[in-house]
Amino acid sequence: MSTAVATPRRHAHRAPGRPLVSCVVTAYNMERWIGRALDSALAQELDGDLELVVVDDGSTDRTAEVLRRFEGISVVRKRNAGFLAAVNTGLEAVTGTYVCLLDGDDEWPAGRLAVLVAELERRPELGLVHGDMRLIDESGTTLSESFFHSETPPLGRGDIFGKLLGGNFVSGGASVFRASLLPRILPIPPAAAFPDWWIAVRIAEVAQIDHVEVPVNLYRRHGSNMSGSRAGRLWDEIRFRRWILTHLNHSRAPLSSLVDCVWALQVQLREALESDPSPFRIDGQRADAAVALAERCVGAVGPEAAARALFEALGHDPTHGPAQAALTRLLPAALDASADTRTRPADARSIAIGTTGDAALETGLLERFAGTVAADADVTLVVVASAGQLADVERRAVAAGLDSCDAPDTLVLVDDCDRVALDGLCLDEDGLDLVLEERT
């Protein structure tokens, strides 16, 4: 097979002779699908050159033989070191103006590159554009028409740095980003676990991100890419959440986003510790230092800076009792002082229903809310619990499935909070639309 290279139009922002798009294709024992993946990439219509860099991560099947059938591609063969190392190797080799990733078992629909590149060409403020995915099985049969509508948390547009701290919704296989941002991305560290989440967060620190509502990737689900224990995947995500709290510059992140990050970390940590506690390591010394910094910040620069130091402490040790207690005391004042609680985003829930911990525990309200309210309903249940009730309320909420992306929106707060912060939405208690039981 040979590549058909279109005559490139020279773009003012790229050097003559430089490919418009570079694609890193990762493959480990992909003899069954790698040919289809490359065919789908080479079939793209693009007003410029396409560079394909294939990283064969030590395949032991016929992957290398399949790759020899293709002309005009660059193949890097290396000893097997895992997906993250393969992505790093490929990204270090690209030379294009824009960069994208293609897994060796996935495929691209026609027009994929043209749609995403057009957005980046038209909007210089964007660092990355991603799109929807169609999920397919081993034989190519469609399992789901839309990844956006079936499996991802609510998407964001523009400045989504804070949203990405709560969880990832940007698929690497459905993205194109600017090569000028590679110095921020490389090398992807072992703590990242998921290259797509790492790439999205690092880009979102300095640039806007947007998406298109069309499928730009055919994501294939099969035995190999669905293998591995749930505990192992949980520890991967826990490790990255802890890295976010201890390494990223939080100053641009709304406090509510850090709350989301810590909440998810605590929920995942409880589940992971029950399955396999061996990967759990803490850095108590650094946690103690961050708590000491928070104590100095309270009087010197205010509760918001102190709260951010406490979030870092919980990254070093998510079980650190003094940090948890101090954050419980400081967070209401910190949210009140933080500018991010003053604005209401377009996607915030417009109806807030308040209740007490007693009502939530004694009346089965959490279970009924989970069973009767749709996940996409424009309503949030706000449970204000005492410190002694908090653990029981959280446990009941998790048991009811309210920590899932496919559940209605729920927020649990300790009872000394006089403001409710949710994704940047700020409400006074008397701003609740409905109170199911007044606090005494």
Legacy VTK file of the C-alpha trace (Angstrom):
# vtk DataFile Version 3.0
C-alpha trace
ASCII
DATASET POLYDATA
POINTS 440 float
0.000 0.000 0.000
1.216 3.526 -0.645
0.319 6.917 0.705
-1.368 9.573 -1.380
-0.029 12.960 -0.305
-2.096 16.001 -1.187
-0.386 19.128 -2.501
-0.078 21.273 0.612
-1.330 24.803 0.933
1.306 26.880 2.708
0.057 28.230 6.005
1.508 31.456 7.335
1.994 29.987 10.799
4.033 26.930 9.796
7.394 26.466 8.133
7.519 25.429 4.451
7.840 21.675 4.082
6.584 20.964 7.578
3.649 18.491 7.801
0.350 20.059 8.713
-0.637 17.147 11.005
1.440 14.493 12.751
-0.308 11.376 14.002
1.222 9.029 16.577
-0.087 5.478 16.147
0.619 3.133 19.074
0.542 -0.621 18.576
1.221 -3.670 20.698
0.141 -7.003 19.200
-2.350 -5.290 16.904
-1.979 -7.484 13.802
-5.744 -7.897 13.593
-6.566 -4.165 13.450
-3.472 -2.062 12.715
-4.000 -2.245 8.951
-7.527 -0.857 9.239
-6.312 1.892 11.561
-3.630 3.050 9.111
-5.960 2.779 6.112
-8.469 5.034 7.871
-5.753 7.616 8.580
-4.335 7.562 5.061
-7.829 7.979 3.594
-8.290 11.363 5.302
-8.693 14.355 3.007
-6.423 17.077 4.319
-5.270 20.380 2.853
-1.657 19.637 3.799
0.714 16.758 4.528
-0.012 14.017 7.065
2.898 12.476 8.981
2.288 9.018 10.455
4.634 7.862 13.223
3.889 4.271 14.259
5.365 3.037 17.542
5.542 -0.761 17.697
5.872 -1.385 21.419
7.660 -4.740 21.193
4.859 -6.681 19.495
5.280 -10.457 19.444
2.616 -11.176 16.817
2.527 -10.231 13.097
2.169 -6.480 13.682
5.627 -5.766 12.184
4.751 -7.777 9.078
1.540 -5.799 8.550
3.409 -2.500 8.950
5.866 -3.458 6.183
3.020 -3.310 3.680
2.697 0.448 4.145
4.909 2.991 2.413
5.479 6.561 3.542
5.068 5.925 7.260
7.704 6.126 9.988
7.950 3.042 12.198
9.723 3.080 15.553
10.251 -0.371 17.049
11.125 -0.522 20.719
11.235 -2.939 23.603
7.855 -3.306 25.275
7.464 -0.675 27.995
3.733 0.030 28.019
1.300 2.456 26.442
2.504 5.616 28.180
6.135 5.043 27.102
4.966 4.383 23.537
3.035 7.662 23.442
6.088 9.530 24.762
8.288 7.955 22.084
5.897 8.919 19.313
5.346 12.495 20.519
9.102 13.054 20.704
9.380 12.150 17.007
6.618 14.296 15.453
7.338 17.355 13.298
3.869 18.654 12.323
2.030 21.838 13.239
-0.814 19.849 14.813
-0.617 16.527 16.646
-3.069 13.682 17.248
-3.099 10.117 18.560
-4.535 6.942 17.041
-4.618 3.639 18.894
-3.685 0.714 16.694
-7.044 -0.958 17.297
-9.211 2.103 16.537
-10.295 3.694 13.249
-11.112 7.168 11.993
-14.290 8.097 10.132
-13.966 10.067 6.900
-13.431 13.810 7.334
-12.170 13.514 10.883
-8.971 15.503 10.515
-10.535 18.197 8.332
-13.191 18.989 10.950
-10.816 19.232 13.912
-8.011 21.052 12.097
-10.480 23.604 10.729
-11.464 24.554 14.278
-7.843 25.043 15.321
-7.087 27.065 12.173
-10.128 29.267 12.722
-9.706 29.845 16.461
-6.169 30.660 17.633
-7.260 30.727 21.296
-7.827 26.952 21.211
-5.004 24.641 22.218
-6.968 21.419 21.667
-10.178 20.351 19.951
-11.838 16.993 20.536
-14.953 15.269 19.251
-17.391 12.484 19.934
-16.659 8.779 19.453
-18.652 5.840 18.170
-18.040 2.675 20.187
-17.551 -0.522 18.171
-16.799 -4.154 19.013
-14.081 -6.488 17.730
-15.788 -6.964 14.372
-16.721 -3.307 13.894
-20.368 -3.571 14.963
-21.609 -0.366 16.612
-22.151 -0.654 20.372
-23.017 3.006 20.965
-23.439 5.888 18.538
-22.197 8.530 20.979
-19.589 8.389 23.728
-20.578 11.932 24.725
-24.161 10.939 25.446
-23.555 7.551 27.002
-20.401 7.608 29.104
-18.763 10.986 29.669
-19.447 13.477 32.467
-20.833 16.883 31.413
-18.547 18.546 28.862
-17.102 22.022 29.081
-16.008 24.678 26.593
-13.316 27.330 26.726
-11.463 27.520 30.033
-12.077 24.012 31.367
-9.002 23.677 33.574
-11.089 23.507 36.743
-13.519 20.981 35.283
-10.665 18.651 34.311
-9.473 18.488 37.921
-12.704 16.704 38.802
-12.316 14.108 36.036
-11.415 13.661 32.393
-13.853 13.884 29.489
-11.342 14.539 26.673
-10.383 11.392 24.764
-6.879 11.409 23.309
-7.999 9.355 20.329
-10.655 11.956 19.490
-8.395 15.032 19.777
-6.039 17.255 17.816
-3.771 19.760 19.571
-1.089 22.287 18.700
2.498 20.976 18.507
3.690 24.257 20.032
2.317 22.924 23.351
4.455 19.766 23.332
7.078 21.275 25.690
4.324 21.445 28.336
3.352 17.840 27.737
6.647 15.955 27.374
7.662 13.803 28.980
4.421 12.379 30.295
5.351 11.129 33.806
4.436 7.705 35.220
2.057 9.408 37.671
-0.152 10.474 34.746
-1.424 6.923 34.094
-3.741 8.257 31.354
-1.997 10.239 28.566
-5.237 11.844 27.368
-6.101 13.287 30.810
-2.530 14.522 31.253
-2.469 16.178 27.821
-5.842 17.858 28.368
-4.932 19.212 31.838
-1.542 20.560 30.775
-3.033 22.295 27.740
-6.000 23.645 29.707
-3.601 25.401 32.086
-2.644 27.832 29.311
-5.198 27.558 26.487
-8.872 26.981 25.786
-10.351 23.625 24.771
-13.498 22.986 22.764
-15.317 20.069 21.165
-17.372 19.241 18.094
-20.591 17.243 18.317
-19.694 14.701 15.626
-17.904 11.318 15.899
-14.221 11.687 15.039
-13.036 8.296 16.277
-14.276 4.713 16.198
-13.221 3.339 19.569
-12.959 -0.448 19.529
-13.767 -2.384 22.682
-12.324 -5.859 22.968
-10.811 -8.250 25.489
-7.317 -6.758 25.487
-8.198 -3.105 26.068
-10.822 -3.992 28.681
-8.485 -6.219 30.707
-7.006 -5.425 34.093
-8.575 -5.277 37.520
-10.900 -2.508 38.588
-8.656 -1.992 41.621
-5.691 -1.435 39.308
-7.570 1.186 37.290
-8.743 2.859 40.494
-5.181 3.125 41.784
-4.112 4.664 38.465
-6.748 7.375 38.808
-6.063 7.885 42.528
-2.367 8.358 41.767
-3.106 11.048 39.204
-5.611 12.870 41.424
-2.958 13.014 44.130
-0.462 14.356 41.580
-2.974 17.057 40.610
-3.325 18.162 44.239
0.402 18.176 44.966
1.963 19.424 41.712
-0.367 21.478 39.550
-0.633 25.236 39.948
-4.044 25.491 41.636
-4.282 29.263 41.511
-6.444 29.214 38.374
-8.667 26.402 39.595
-11.930 27.269 41.384
-12.014 25.915 44.927
-15.162 24.003 43.974
-13.098 22.057 41.411
-10.580 21.078 44.069
-13.488 19.969 46.256
-14.642 17.729 43.395
-11.120 16.312 43.027
-10.794 15.505 46.735
-14.333 14.103 46.925
-13.645 11.716 44.032
-10.272 10.804 45.555
-11.859 9.884 48.886
-14.620 7.805 47.289
-12.177 5.944 45.036
-9.666 5.439 47.840
-12.229 3.761 50.084
-13.139 1.311 47.321
-9.534 0.645 46.312
-8.371 0.015 49.880
-11.064 -2.632 50.301
-9.822 -4.488 47.198
-6.046 -4.122 47.393
-4.407 -1.733 49.885
-0.809 -2.535 48.874
-0.302 0.384 46.407
-1.276 3.003 49.010
1.649 5.153 50.128
1.535 8.447 52.001
3.978 11.278 52.536
3.081 12.342 56.056
5.996 14.755 56.371
4.882 16.816 53.399
1.280 16.646 54.563
2.323 18.019 57.962
4.282 20.802 56.237
1.278 21.772 54.113
-0.967 21.881 57.180
1.567 24.089 58.956
1.596 26.380 55.915
-2.208 26.536 56.010
-2.121 27.578 59.670
0.241 30.437 58.799
-1.938 31.440 55.839
-5.134 31.830 57.851
-4.108 35.085 59.480
-1.594 36.280 56.898
-3.310 35.896 53.524
-6.743 34.503 54.328
-8.808 31.304 54.284
-8.650 30.701 50.524
-4.849 30.333 50.472
-5.065 28.178 53.598
-7.662 25.912 51.978
-5.458 25.446 48.911
-2.563 24.377 51.161
-4.870 21.864 52.850
-5.878 20.401 49.479
-2.168 19.853 48.821
-1.814 18.167 52.215
-4.615 15.736 51.291
-2.791 14.939 48.071
0.256 13.849 50.081
-1.924 11.947 52.568
-5.664 11.617 51.757
-6.236 10.177 55.251
-4.560 13.033 57.128
-6.968 13.800 59.983
-5.730 17.311 60.890
-5.946 18.387 57.240
-9.473 17.016 56.906
-10.626 18.702 60.105
-9.009 22.037 59.234
-10.468 21.983 55.722
-13.942 21.304 57.142
-13.619 24.390 59.310
-12.043 26.678 56.694
-13.834 25.726 53.486
-17.062 27.738 54.005
-15.112 30.972 54.584
-12.718 30.142 51.753
-15.583 29.591 49.312
-17.203 32.783 50.499
-13.994 34.741 49.841
-13.209 33.069 46.528
-14.231 34.913 43.376
-15.170 31.666 41.667
-18.335 31.378 43.813
-19.713 34.679 42.511
-20.700 33.553 39.027
-23.127 31.000 37.754
-21.974 28.988 34.716
-24.351 28.180 31.898
-24.430 24.470 32.785
-25.103 24.867 36.543
-28.251 23.176 37.867
-30.971 25.773 38.307
-33.049 24.049 41.036
-31.513 23.412 44.470
-33.409 21.283 47.020
-32.065 21.454 50.570
-32.501 18.947 53.381
-30.814 17.882 56.616
-28.682 14.866 57.431
-31.456 13.570 59.698
-33.999 13.647 56.880
-31.578 12.048 54.443
-30.772 9.175 56.808
-34.148 8.538 58.429
-36.559 8.883 55.522
-34.691 7.083 52.731
-34.562 10.350 50.807
-31.205 9.574 49.166
-32.456 6.266 47.826
-35.700 7.786 46.538
-33.860 10.676 44.927
-31.502 8.252 43.162
-34.379 6.081 41.994
-36.799 8.734 40.764
-34.791 11.716 39.478
-33.108 11.504 36.067
-29.350 11.990 35.869
-29.711 14.960 33.530
-32.525 16.621 35.509
-31.908 20.297 36.196
-31.887 19.801 39.965
-29.362 19.313 42.774
-30.102 17.736 46.160
-28.127 19.569 48.876
-27.765 17.575 52.114
-26.478 19.597 55.081
-25.234 17.121 57.682
-23.548 17.440 61.044
-19.921 16.385 61.365
-21.073 13.202 63.101
-23.537 12.376 60.318
-21.217 13.114 57.420
-19.661 9.654 57.081
-23.071 7.920 57.272
-24.601 10.265 54.704
-21.670 9.754 52.343
-21.900 5.981 52.761
-25.637 5.960 52.033
-25.137 8.235 49.019
-22.494 5.916 47.560
-24.664 2.841 48.267
-27.540 4.535 46.427
-25.273 5.094 43.424
-25.256 8.878 43.743
-21.479 9.015 43.168
-21.940 7.702 39.628
-21.909 9.857 36.482
-25.277 8.271 35.637
-26.963 9.605 38.788
-28.777 12.832 39.639
-26.696 15.637 41.107
-26.083 15.548 44.881
-23.993 17.739 47.194
-23.246 16.864 50.845
-21.964 19.608 53.169
-21.105 19.872 56.850
-23.577 21.898 58.862
-21.390 24.951 59.509
-21.517 25.821 55.812
-23.760 28.802 55.256
-23.188 28.824 51.516
-23.588 26.134 48.921
-20.880 25.932 46.242
-21.460 23.682 43.255
-19.412 24.000 40.062
-19.070 27.715 40.688
-22.749 28.189 41.640
-23.176 30.154 44.869
-26.420 30.071 46.856
-27.254 31.380 50.300
-29.337 28.922 52.306
-32.394 31.093 51.835
-31.718 30.882 48.093
-32.634 27.189 48.036
-35.676 26.576 45.876
-37.141 24.013 48.282
-36.230 23.015 51.842
-37.522 19.567 52.741
-36.778 20.052 56.430
-35.681 23.253 58.176
-32.509 23.052 60.280
-32.984 23.536 63.992
LINES 1 441
440 0 1 2 3 4 5 6 7 8 9 10 11 12 13 14 15 16 17 18 19 20 21 22 23 24 25 26 27 28 29 30 31 32 33 34 35 36 37 38 39 40 41 42 43 44 45 46 47 48 49 50 51 52 53 54 55 56 57 58 59 60 61 62 63 64 65 66 67 68 69 70 71 72 73 74 75 76 77 78 79 80 81 82 83 84 85 86 87 88 89 90 91 92 93 94 95 96 97 98 99 100 101 102 103 104 105 106 107 108 109 110 111 112 113 114 115 116 117 118 119 120 121 122 123 124 125 126 127 128 129 130 131 132 133 134 135 136 137 138 139 140 141 142 143 144 145 146 147 148 149 150 151 152 153 154 155 156 157 158 159 160 161 162 163 164 165 166 167 168 169 170 171 172 173 174 175 176 177 178 179 180 181 182 183 184 185 186 187 188 189 190 191 192 193 194 195 196 197 198 199 200 201 202 203 204 205 206 207 208 209 210 211 212 213 214 215 216 217 218 219 220 221 222 223 224 225 226 227 228 229 230 231 232 233 234 235 236 237 238 239 240 241 242 243 244 245 246 247 248 249 250 251 252 253 254 255 256 257 258 259 260 261 262 263 264 265 266 267 268 269 270 271 272 273 274 275 276 277 278 279 280 281 282 283 284 285 286 287 288 289 290 291 292 293 294 295 296 297 298 299 300 301 302 303 304 305 306 307 308 309 310 311 312 313 314 315 316 317 318 319 320 321 322 323 324 325 326 327 328 329 330 331 332 333 334 335 336 337 338 339 340 341 342 343 344 345 346 347 348 349 350 351 352 353 354 355 356 357 358 359 360 361 362 363 364 365 366 367 368 369 370 371 372 373 374 375 376 377 378 379 380 381 382 383 384 385 386 387 388 389 390 391 392 393 394 395 396 397 398 399 400 401 402 403 404 405 406 407 408 409 410 411 412 413 414 415 416 417 418 419 420 421 422 423 424 425 426 427 428 429 430 431 432 433 434 435 436 437 438 439
